[in-house]
Amino acid sequence: MARVTGIGGVFFTANDPAALADWYSRHLGIEVLEWGGAIFPGDAGAKTTWTIQPAGDDPFAPGSAPFMVNYRVDDLTALLASLRAAGCRVVGDAEESEYGKFGWVIDPEGNKLELWEPPAPE
């Protein structure tokens, strides 16, 4: 069965992303990179992305929350098919890039979740 294998990332918005990034850097020691986020290393080569995005861009629509969690999955195609079959609200079509395969679903509370199948190791 296709399943979630971990957290791929946490994305949230801020009215002043630069000031908030500075706060996280100064007070929590998070090294915020030029692109506005950080990468946390994990077990077995897995990484977690943490990103602050400008408020108002509505990057998590049609979700209703000011954040989005990205879940690492082992088989995106199968998981999206099972979600659709169960009547879950899958958003749009899956996308593929050099970073892997991505899909989205809205949970019962209106939160948009990103599902990510990392690219196969080379």
RAGI-V165955 format. One line per field, one symbol per residue. ss: DSSP state (H for helix, E for strand, - for the rest). phi: phi as a letter, one per 30 degrees, with the letter a starting at -180 (. if undefined). Layout:
BEGIN
ss->???
phi->???
END
This chain:
BEGIN
ss->---EEEEEEEEEEE--HHHHHHHHHHHH--------EEEEE-HHH-EEEEEEEE------------EEEEEEE--HHHHHHHHHH---EEEEEEEEE--EEEEEEE-----EEEEEE-----
phi->.dadclcdabbbcbdbedddddddddcciddddedjbbbcdbdhidbbcbbcbddjdhdcdddccdbbcccdbcaeedddddddddidddcicdbbbddkcbbbbcddcjddcccbcddddd
END
